[in-house]
Amino acid sequence: MEHFAETPTWSQYANLLGSSLRHLRLGRGLSQEQVAMAAGISRYTYQKFEKGESRPGTSANPSLQNVLALSQVFGVPIEELLPSTPPDLSDR
């Protein structure tokens, strides 16, 4: 997982989370559809999480329930999904 010398922005954080999801999915040989179905979300929503965007220019913001579901699908603690450095939320 990438680490920043400084606190990441929310956009950077969402992109790191997306990279983590993609890495875990590919490492397990799963399709986006398989992960989404197992997590109880749509493939489109999961694709947006992996991309780190909900719309062009708008960072993804998955719910805690979705993040927990994805950690269960991958069989990893939630800490393994989330980037280690929390984002700076002061500029929202």
C-alpha positions as a Python dict, from the first residue, in 0.01 Angstrom:
ca = {
    (1, 'M'): (0, 0, 0),
    (2, 'E'): (120, 352, -79),
    (3, 'H'): (215, 587, 199),
    (4, 'F'): (223, 966, 183),
    (5, 'A'): (487, 1185, 342),
    (6, 'E'): (199, 1416, 433),
    (7, 'T'): (-165, 1355, 509),
    (8, 'P'): (-351, 1247, 193),
    (9, 'T'): (-650, 1437, 61),
    (10, 'W'): (-984, 1258, 51),
    (11, 'S'): (-936, 1204, -323),
    (12, 'Q'): (-596, 1041, -269),
    (13, 'Y'): (-739, 830, 14),
    (14, 'A'): (-1030, 710, -203),
    (15, 'N'): (-786, 620, -481),
    (16, 'L'): (-568, 424, -237),
    (17, 'L'): (-873, 235, -111),
    (18, 'G'): (-965, 157, -472),
    (19, 'S'): (-615, 28, -541),
    (20, 'S'): (-635, -193, -234),
    (21, 'L'): (-969, -337, -347),
    (22, 'R'): (-838, -405, -696),
    (23, 'H'): (-520, -568, -564),
    (24, 'L'): (-717, -800, -334),
    (25, 'R'): (-970, -887, -604),
    (26, 'L'): (-709, -969, -867),
    (27, 'G'): (-500, -1161, -616),
    (28, 'R'): (-798, -1387, -553),
    (29, 'G'): (-885, -1426, -919),
    (30, 'L'): (-1229, -1271, -875),
    (31, 'S'): (-1429, -1058, -1115),
    (32, 'Q'): (-1583, -727, -1013),
    (33, 'E'): (-1923, -892, -1055),
    (34, 'Q'): (-1833, -1175, -814),
    (35, 'V'): (-1708, -935, -547),
    (36, 'A'): (-2007, -706, -584),
    (37, 'M'): (-2258, -991, -559),
    (38, 'A'): (-2086, -1136, -253),
    (39, 'A'): (-2084, -792, -86),
    (40, 'G'): (-2448, -721, -172),
    (41, 'I'): (-2376, -418, -391),
    (42, 'S'): (-2411, -354, -762),
    (43, 'R'): (-2120, -412, -999),
    (44, 'Y'): (-2142, -46, -1100),
    (45, 'T'): (-2103, 66, -738),
    (46, 'Y'): (-1808, -167, -686),
    (47, 'Q'): (-1644, -38, -1006),
    (48, 'K'): (-1675, 315, -872),
    (49, 'F'): (-1511, 211, -543),
    (50, 'E'): (-1217, 58, -731),
    (51, 'K'): (-1187, 367, -947),
    (52, 'G'): (-1199, 594, -642),
    (53, 'E'): (-1467, 812, -801),
    (54, 'S'): (-1843, 820, -779),
    (55, 'R'): (-1867, 1063, -1073),
    (56, 'P'): (-1591, 1233, -1270),
    (57, 'G'): (-1427, 1476, -1032),
    (58, 'T'): (-1611, 1342, -726),
    (59, 'S'): (-1429, 1103, -495),
    (60, 'A'): (-1591, 776, -394),
    (61, 'N'): (-1729, 764, -41),
    (62, 'P'): (-1831, 406, 41),
    (63, 'S'): (-2042, 354, 350),
    (64, 'L'): (-1897, 179, 651),
    (65, 'Q'): (-2138, -107, 585),
    (66, 'N'): (-1999, -150, 232),
    (67, 'V'): (-1638, -138, 353),
    (68, 'L'): (-1714, -401, 618),
    (69, 'A'): (-1892, -621, 363),
    (70, 'L'): (-1593, -598, 129),
    (71, 'S'): (-1349, -685, 407),
    (72, 'Q'): (-1560, -995, 479),
    (73, 'V'): (-1571, -1091, 110),
    (74, 'F'): (-1191, -1072, 92),
    (75, 'G'): (-1146, -1233, 434),
    (76, 'V'): (-926, -954, 564),
    (77, 'P'): (-956, -715, 858),
    (78, 'I'): (-1095, -376, 766),
    (79, 'E'): (-756, -224, 850),
    (80, 'E'): (-608, -410, 555),
    (81, 'L'): (-850, -241, 316),
    (82, 'L'): (-807, 112, 446),
    (83, 'P'): (-497, 322, 379),
    (84, 'S'): (-284, 355, 691),
    (85, 'T'): (-276, 737, 698),
    (86, 'P'): (-617, 899, 754),
    (87, 'P'): (-717, 1172, 510),
    (88, 'D'): (-726, 1544, 579),
    (89, 'L'): (-1096, 1627, 592),
    (90, 'S'): (-1058, 1995, 674),
    (91, 'D'): (-1099, 2099, 308),
    (92, 'R'): (-1431, 1928, 230),
}
